[in-house]
Amino acid sequence: MANLLDNFAYATVPPHAQAFRAEVRDFLATEMPTLPADVRARSWMGFDAGFSRRLAARGWVGVTLPQEFGGAALDAFSRFVLVEELLTAGAPVAGHWIADRQSGPLIAKYGTPAQKAFYLPRICAGEAFFCIGMSEPNSGSDLASVGTRATPAADGGWRLNGRKIWTTNAQNCQYMIALVRSSGDPQDRQKGLSQFIVDLSLPGVTVRPIEDLTGDAHFTEVFFDDVSLAADALVGAEGQGWEQVNAELAFERSGPERLYSSIVLLDRWIEVLRDSPDASRHLATVGRFAAHLAALRHLSVSCTARLAAGESPVIEAALVKDIGTTFEQEIPAVISALLGEDPQADVDAELLRTCAYVSQVAPTYSLRGGTREILRGMIARGLGLR
Ligand SMILES: Cc1cc2nc3c(=O)[nH]c(=O)nc-3n(C[C@H](O)[C@H](O)[C@H](O)COP(=O)(O)OP(=O)(O)OC[C@H]3O[C@@H](n4cnc5c(N)ncnc54)[C@H](O)[C@@H]3O)c2cc1C
C-alpha cells in the first residue's frame, strides 16, 4: 500500500495558475450564456459551438498545445484551473472538450508534421471538434478485442469497415480518432491495433444518435462502410494504437471532470438552503460533501503535479476516478432522498429539475472513461496483486 499512497505527494496549485483563475472567472462572467441550473448541470454534455469558439478566441482551447500551432502553451495546472472553473460554472464544454484534452495532445505527441500543421490550428480555433471511437458492441471494457478493421488499400491508404458505439457527440464533430485493428485478428488482443483520424463527412460514414434516459442524444453509433482513408489518416505508428491509447488515460481520468459532474446540483441545493428555515437539518451533510470534495481535489491536484512533470500516473488516475465518481454519484442520491422526505414541502422547481436530471445520468459517471471494476483491477495491479 505504501508505494501507491506515496505516489500522492502533497501538491498545491501554484500562484501563476491561481492568478489565471481570476481571468477565467472574468471571461465566464461576460461570455457564458445565462442558463438555468438544470441546463448547466449538463456542462460536459452541453454542446454550444458558439461558446467553444468564444473560448478559443480567448486562447483557451488547446490550452496545453504549443503556441506555433495556436495553442496557449499553458501547463497542466492552468488547465486544471480552467476546467475546474468551467465545470463549476456549468459551462457547455462538449464541443471542444475531447479535442482539447485528448485528441490535440495525442496529435501533438504522435502526429506527423503535416498532421500537426493541419489539425492543431483548427482545434485551437474551435473549428475542429473531435470524438473518441474506442467502444464497440462487445468491446467496451475489453477494448483489446476491437473488431473494426482498417485494411491496407492499393493506393497506400486504408479501407475502414466496422462499427463504433457510445461515441459521445459524433453528430457534432468533424473528426473521430478511432482505435481499430490494422493487422491480425481480435484474438491478437493488444497487438495490431492502430489509431486513425476519420473525417466523419467521408462517404460510407453513418452517424446515428442514441437517445438516453433524459431525452438527450449526446452519444451515437457510428458505422463505417468501406470508408476510404488516405495514408495520412494513421496517427503514430501502425500497430502501436494500444500504447498510444494508454498514454491518454492519465489525462482522461485524473482531472476535475471526475469530481465535478454533480457540482451544479450541490451548488443549487446550498443556494436554496441559504434561504430555507430548514437549513440547520442539513449542515452536517453539506459539511461532509465539502470535506470529501476538498480531499478528492487534493488527490487530483497531486496527479496534476505529476502530469505537469511529464509523468503518466495511470494507476493514481484510476484511483481518483473511482473515488471521484463515487462522490459524484452520492450527491444526487443524498439530495433526492432528502427532497423526497417531505412530499408536502414546497420544493424549488429549478432544484427539482436539476436533481431529476443529475439522478438520471449519475449511473454513467462510473461507466464512461472506464468502468469501476476495471479501474479497481488496475489499482490492484498497482498494489502488486495481479
Ligand atoms: C455517458 C457515456 C459516454 C461514453 N462515451 C464514449 C465515447 O465517447 N467513446 C467511446 O469509445 N466510448 C464511450 N463510452 C463507452 C464506455 O467507455 C463503455 O461503456 C465502457 O468502457 C464499458 O463498456 P461496456 O458498456 O461495453 O460494458 P462491458 O464492458 O460489457 O461491462 C459491463 C460490466 O461488466 C464489468 N466488467 C467487464 N469486464 C470486466 C472484468 N474483466 N472484470 C470485472 N468486471 C468486468 C464492467 O465493469 C461493467 O460493470 C461512453 C459511455 C457512457 C456511459
The ligand as a Tripos MOL2 file, in Angstrom:
@<TRIPOS>MOLECULE
LIG
   53    58     1     0     0
SMALL
NO_CHARGES

@<TRIPOS>ATOM
      1 C1        -22.0760    8.6570  -20.9810 C.3       1 LIG1
      2 C2        -21.1300    7.7540  -21.7040 C.ar      1 LIG1
      3 C3        -20.3020    8.2740  -22.6810 C.ar      1 LIG1
      4 C4        -19.4190    7.4450  -23.3750 C.ar      1 LIG1
      5 N1        -18.6440    7.9940  -24.3560 N.ar      1 LIG1
      6 C5        -17.8030    7.2010  -25.0610 C.ar      1 LIG1
      7 C6        -17.0110    7.7310  -26.1180 C.ar      1 LIG1
      8 O1        -17.0620    8.9170  -26.4220 O.2       1 LIG1
      9 N2        -16.2160    6.8930  -26.8100 N.ar      1 LIG1
     10 C7        -16.1300    5.5750  -26.5220 C.ar      1 LIG1
     11 O2        -15.3680    4.8840  -27.1720 O.2       1 LIG1
     12 N3        -16.8680    5.0190  -25.5110 N.ar      1 LIG1
     13 C8        -17.6960    5.8110  -24.7920 C.ar      1 LIG1
     14 N4        -18.4620    5.2660  -23.7810 N.ar      1 LIG1
     15 C9        -18.3880    3.8420  -23.5590 C.3       1 LIG1
     16 C10       -17.7340    3.4640  -22.2610 C.3       1 LIG1
     17 O3        -16.3890    3.7900  -22.2390 O.3       1 LIG1
     18 C11       -18.0350    1.9560  -22.1050 C.3       1 LIG1
     19 O4        -19.4300    1.9070  -21.8610 O.3       1 LIG1
     20 C12       -17.3100    1.3370  -21.0090 C.3       1 LIG1
     21 O5        -15.9430    1.2710  -21.3130 O.3       1 LIG1
     22 C13       -17.8490   -0.0540  -20.6500 C.3       1 LIG1
     23 O6        -18.0860   -0.8670  -21.7490 O.3       1 LIG1
     24 P1        -19.4820   -1.6360  -21.9530 P.3       1 LIG1
     25 O7        -20.5810   -0.6260  -21.8360 O.co2     1 LIG1
     26 O8        -19.3910   -2.4280  -23.2180 O.co2     1 LIG1
     27 O9        -19.6350   -2.6140  -20.7130 O.3       1 LIG1
     28 P2        -18.9460   -4.0130  -20.5030 P.3       1 LIG1
     29 O10       -17.5140   -3.9410  -20.8530 O.co2     1 LIG1
     30 O11       -19.7960   -5.0660  -21.1500 O.co2     1 LIG1
     31 O12       -19.0510   -4.1490  -18.9330 O.3       1 LIG1
     32 C14       -20.2630   -4.4770  -18.2570 C.3       1 LIG1
     33 C15       -19.9380   -4.6510  -16.7650 C.3       1 LIG1
     34 O13       -19.0210   -5.7310  -16.5810 O.3       1 LIG1
     35 C16       -17.8680   -5.2870  -15.8770 C.3       1 LIG1
     36 N5        -16.6780   -5.9350  -16.4040 N.ar      1 LIG1
     37 C17       -16.2950   -6.0330  -17.6950 C.ar      1 LIG1
     38 N6        -15.1220   -6.6910  -17.7820 N.ar      1 LIG1
     39 C18       -14.7480   -6.9920  -16.5180 C.ar      1 LIG1
     40 C19       -13.6240   -7.6400  -15.9380 C.ar      1 LIG1
     41 N7        -12.6340   -8.1050  -16.6940 N.pl3     1 LIG1
     42 N8        -13.5740   -7.7610  -14.5880 N.ar      1 LIG1
     43 C20       -14.5650   -7.2830  -13.7990 C.ar      1 LIG1
     44 N9        -15.6680   -6.6690  -14.2900 N.ar      1 LIG1
     45 C21       -15.7490   -6.5190  -15.6200 C.ar      1 LIG1
     46 C22       -17.8000   -3.7930  -16.1540 C.3       1 LIG1
     47 O14       -17.0660   -3.1200  -15.1690 O.3       1 LIG1
     48 C23       -19.2660   -3.4090  -16.1570 C.3       1 LIG1
     49 O15       -19.7340   -3.1930  -14.8630 O.3       1 LIG1
     50 C24       -19.3520    6.0690  -23.0680 C.ar      1 LIG1
     51 C25       -20.1830    5.5330  -22.0650 C.ar      1 LIG1
     52 C26       -21.0600    6.3530  -21.3910 C.ar      1 LIG1
     53 C27       -21.9270    5.7500  -20.3320 C.3       1 LIG1
@<TRIPOS>BOND
     1     1     2 1
     2     2     3 ar
     3     2    52 ar
     4     3     4 ar
     5     4     5 ar
     6     4    50 ar
     7     5     6 ar
     8     6     7 ar
     9     6    13 1
    10     7     8 2
    11     7     9 ar
    12     9    10 ar
    13    10    11 2
    14    10    12 ar
    15    12    13 ar
    16    13    14 ar
    17    14    15 1
    18    14    50 ar
    19    15    16 1
    20    16    17 1
    21    16    18 1
    22    18    19 1
    23    18    20 1
    24    20    21 1
    25    20    22 1
    26    22    23 1
    27    23    24 1
    28    24    25 2
    29    24    26 1
    30    24    27 1
    31    27    28 1
    32    28    29 2
    33    28    30 1
    34    28    31 1
    35    31    32 1
    36    32    33 1
    37    33    34 1
    38    33    48 1
    39    34    35 1
    40    35    36 1
    41    35    46 1
    42    36    37 ar
    43    36    45 ar
    44    37    38 ar
    45    38    39 ar
    46    39    40 ar
    47    39    45 ar
    48    40    41 1
    49    40    42 ar
    50    42    43 ar
    51    43    44 ar
    52    44    45 ar
    53    46    47 1
    54    46    48 1
    55    48    49 1
    56    50    51 ar
    57    51    52 ar
    58    52    53 1
@<TRIPOS>SUBSTRUCTURE
     1 LIG1         1 GROUP 0 **** ****
